[in-house]
Amino acid sequence: MVKSEFRIGKYGFTVTEGWITFHDLKADSEWTEPPYEQAIFWIMSTRAGIEDLAVSPDTIARLTSSSWADLGVKSRLLADGDHAYCRHVDHNNSYYVLLEADNSTADHQIYKRVNGSDTVLATESVDLSKYWYWILFEIEGTELRSYRAPDPYSDVPTSPTLTATDTDIAQGRFGVRHWGHGWAGLTGLFFFLKEPRSEAKKPIKYFLIPIEGDGNEDNPFRPKLPIKLKEVNKVQILDKKRFEKLKKFMINRGLKLSDVFELGEALGLVFIDRYENVYACTWSALIPTRRGKPIDYECIVRIFDVKTEKVFDEIKELGGKEISRDEALKLAKKKDDKLHDMDLIYVKDKDEAKKKAKEYIEWRKTIFNVEMSEKRAIKYVMKPKCW
């Protein structure tokens, strides 16, 4: 990214190779990366942004007014349907991270929406509480990375929790969607120019798996993976003080404790997680699309961790075929001809990296019509891609 500019009237900032110059924002005139390696600018606190449709007429996203190719967003998201966006073009085209505690052990996901059709690109095997979590969602080249805080009291980890590879959207705006919160209710929207340096997890298995779904919000395109729901009924008290008052009041009037929990859930004081998926696993899928629809009936799935290794047998029962890493790399480029070698593998030698970086810059310009600085391209080609 050689130079980017964000302005609304006299407000905004200019980014030139890691230097951020602020324009009349009651901030220091310049910040550099070292003292502020992650957070660059808390844009929503100054209301210097725009609102646009998130996915439908009743959902609003808060976004930058300018578009970028490689950047990220960090915010606290409530695990009740909140989104973080990368490359948001309009409400029908974007990449987004979703936190949803109501899912069965798949509460952190990366989606893409193309021409109004939704596709799940990656899912973490995690069962979240209905609380606020820090999320950093970033994109560089064709790699999407989501970093999820391990609990409501911690910052994001140094390694991505989920990664995905996709080529459908080349650039767009960055932002968040918080359910039921106006400008004043936002907890913050940050922008990033460089990602944490730690490597992500490496896949433990590769599969070729049939695709299911019809592309709508309730039934997105996704790999056909096994589900076996187990009743758990885990109770999370979201407001202890108010719940204890409710419990005392209702039990004194003859209600059962189970009824109190049901009422507490209806009032938003309690969250009851009723089921979990025994075969839950953390995975990432390569699902190229054309006009929002998958171009093939099978996708490449990388499995990163599992609750039980029985899931591998179940995947095969559903028509999945285990493949080697070499087969996965060859198939990836065959299924998506917009992928460059450097989107899948990396080089260690600095001189070789400079050569590959120049090739990659030209490739992105030709294929996607987006720019990338040589410095950033060198970093990208030397970074392991989790394939």
N, C-alpha and C positions, 0 to 999 in steps of 0.2 A: 504494500500500500504506500505509494509515493506521497500522495497528498489527498486528504479528504477534508471537506468543510461542512459544518453544520451551522446554519444560521436561521433565526427567525427575527427579522428586523435587525436591530443592532446587537442582539444577543446570540451567543453561540461560541463555537471554538473551531480552530483549524488544526489538523493533525498533519505533520510532515515528518515522516520517518521517526516516529517515537516522541517528537516534541509536540506538546499541546499548548497552543496559544489561545487564551480566553479573551472574549470580547465583552467588556462591560458586565461582568458577572460577579463582581465583588470577590474575585479570587486573585491569587497571584498571577502575574502576567504569563508565566511559563512554568510548567511542571515537566519533569523528565521521568523516564521509566524507573530508575533505581529507587527513589524514595516512595514511589507509588507504583510498584511493579504490577499490581493487579487493577485497582480501581482508578479510573481516569476521571470520571465525571458523574456526579449524581444529578442526572439531567431532570428527572421528574420533580425534584425538590424546588426547582425554579420554574416549573410548568413550561419549560422550553421543549415542547414535543407536540405531537398531534394525536388525535383519537381517530380510530378507524374501526370498521367491523372486524371482529375476531373470526368467527366462523358463521355467524347468522345475525339477523337483524336485532336479536335481543342480547348479543354479547359484544362488548367493546374492548378493543386492544389499545394500549398506550404505546406509541411507537415513535421512532425517530422520523423526522421529515425527509431525511436523506437516505439513500440506499448505499450499502456496501456489499462487497463480496465476502471478505474475511474479517470477522469481528465476533463479539460475544456479548451476552447480557447476563447480569447477575441480580437476583432479587430473592426475597423470601416469598415462597409460594405456600398457600394453604393446600393441604392434601385433600381437597374437596373440589377438584376440577380446575384448579388454576393452571395457566399456561405461561411458558416463556417462549419467545419467538426468535428465530433466526431467518433471515431472507424472506420476510413477509412482503409479498408483492401486493396481494389483496386478500379478501376473505376466502377466496377459492384456491389460493396458491401460497404455501408457506411451509416451513419446517417448524415444529413446535415440540416442546417437552410438556408432558401432562403428569401431574401428581393426583392420584385418585385413590383414597383409602377404601372406597367401597368395592374396588376390584378384589378378586380372590388371589392374593399373593402375587400380584403383578401391578404394584401401585406406582411404579416409575417407568414411563415409556417415552420413546421418541417416535413421533409421527411425521409423515409428510402429507400435505394436502395439495393435489394437483387437479385443476379443473373441477374442484368441488368433491373429488373422491379422496377418501382417507385411506392411508396405508400405514400399518405399524412397522417401523424399521428396527426397533430394538425394545426389549422388555427386561427389567430387572426383577429377579425373584426376591421380592421384599414385601413385607406386610407393614405398612405405615400406620401411625396413629393420625387422627384427623387434626393435626397441628400444623404450625408454620415451619418450613424447612428452607435453609439457604440452598439455592440452585444456581449453578453457573452453566449456561448453555452456550457453546461456541461452535464456530464452523471455520474450517480452513481447507482450501482446496475442495475436495469432495468428502472430507471426513467431518462428521458431526460428533461432538463430544458433550456429554452431560455429566456434571459433577454434583452429586447429591450429598448434602450434609448427613452424617450418620444419625443425628438426633436433633430435636428442636433447639438445643443449646450450643451446638457446634457450628463451625464454619465449614465450607466445602473442603473435601480432601484434596491432596496434591495430584492424585491420579484420577482419570475419568472413571465414573461408575458405569457408564454406558457409552458405547461407540457405535457408529453406523457409517456406511458408505453410500452416497447417492449423488447423481449427476443432474437431476431434473430441474433444479432452480439455481441459477448462477449468482444472483445478487438480489438484495431487497432490504427492507427496513428491519430494525431490531426493537424488541419491546416485550411487554408482559400483558397478561389479562388476569386481573383479580376479580373474582366474583363479588358483586355487591359493594365494591369500593370505588368511590370517586377519586378525584385528584388528591384530596387531603388524606384519604385512607391508604394511599400507597406507602409501602415501607421502603421503597427505593428502587431505582433502576440504574444500574451501573454499566459502563461500557469498557471493553477490554481490547487491548491490542496484542497481548501475548498470553499464551496459555501456560498453566503449570507444566514443569518440565518432566515430571515423573512419568514413567511408562504405564500404560494400562495393562489389564490382565491379558494373557494370551489365551486363545481358544484351546479347549481340551478336545473338541471333536468338530468335524465338518460334516454337514449333511446336505443332500439335495432333497427338498421337501415340497410336496404339492401346496398350492396356494388356495386358500378359501376366503369367503367373505364376498360382499357385493359393493364395498366402497363407501357405505354410509357410516355415520357416526356410531351407530349401534352395532354395526357389523362390518368393520373395516377389512380391507385386504390384509392378509397375514399368512404366515406359514401354518400348515395344519399340524398343530402340536397337541399332545395328549393332555386331557383334563380329567382329574379324579378329585371331586370335591369332598372334603371331610368337614363335618360340623365341629366348630370350635367354640363359638359363642364367647369370644374374648371381650370383656367390658373395659372401656377406657372412659374414665370420668374426666370431662373437659373443663368443668367448673365445680370444683370440690365443695366450696363453701355453699353455693346455691343448691347443689344436689343434696347436701346433708340437710339443709332446711326443708327441701321438698320431701326427702325420705322420712324425716321425723313427723312432718305434718300429715303425710298420707298413711303411714303405718299406724299412727295414733287413731286414724279413722277406719282401720280395718283392712287396708289394701295389702296384698302380698308384695314381697320384695321384687319378684319378677315383674309385677305390674308397675312398680315404681320405676324400674329400669326402662320399661317400655315408654312410660310417660316422660321420663328424663330424656330419652332419645328424641321424642317428638318435640321437646322444648329446646333441643340443642345443647343439653347439659351432659349428655352421655353419648358415646359412640359404641355400638355393638358390632363387632366383626364376627359374622356368623359362620363363615366358611373359609377354608384355605384349600389351595390346589396341591395335592400330594405330589404331583408330577411337575411342579413349578421349576423353571430353570431360567437362567439369565442368558439371553440370546440376542443375536443381531442378524438381520436378513438383508440380502441384496435383492431388491425387487424393482428393477427398472420398469417405468411405465410409459405409455404413449397416450396422450390426452387423458391422463389420470387412470387408465386401465393397465394392468400388468401385461407386458408384451409376451410373456411366457406363462405356462401353467405350473412351472416349478421354480423355486428360488433356492439360492445358496444360503444356508444358515450356519452361523458360527455359534457353538455352545461354549459358554465361559464358566458356568458352574451349575450344579444340580443339587436338589435335595436328596435324591436317590438315583443311583445308576440304573434303576429299572426303567427310567424315562427313555433310555436309549433303545431298549427293546420295544417299548410302546411306540416310539417314533417310527420304527421299522414296520410295526404292525399296521400303522396308518399310511404306509406307502413311502416312507422316507428311506433314502439310500445313503449309507455312510460313504464318504469320499475322502481322499487324502488332501493334504494342504496343497500339493502341486496341482492336483485336479481342480481344487477350488479356485486357485489363481488363474488357471487357464480358462475355466468356465466363466469366471467373473468378467474377463475381457470379451469373451464370446457373447455373453448375454448383454453386455453394455459396452458398445464401441466408443463411448465417450470417456471411458476410464483410461488413464495413462498408467504405465508401469509404476510410476512414483506415487500413485494413489493406493497402491497395494503393498509395495515393498519399499525398502530404504537402502541407502548406501552409507558406509561408515567413513570412507576416505574423503577428505575435504576437497581435494582437487577434482575427484570424480563428481562430488556433489555440486561443484560450481558448473561443471559441464551439464549435468542433468538438470540443474536449476534453470539454465538458459533454455534448454529444450522444453521444460515444463511451462515456463513463462510464455513461450511462443505457442505452445499447445493450448493454454487457457485463453490466450488472445484470439486464436483461430476458432476454437470450438465454442467458447462461451462469451467472447468479446468482453472479457474482464482483465484488468491489470493486476500484476503482482510484482512487488519489488524484488530485486535480486537477493537482498539480505533475507527477506522472509521466505523466498523460494528455497534458498540453501537450507534454512532451518527445517522447512517442510520435507525436503527430500532426504534429510538425515534423521527424520523422526520415524520410529517404528509405527506402523499403521494397524497393528492388532489383527493382522491377517496370518 
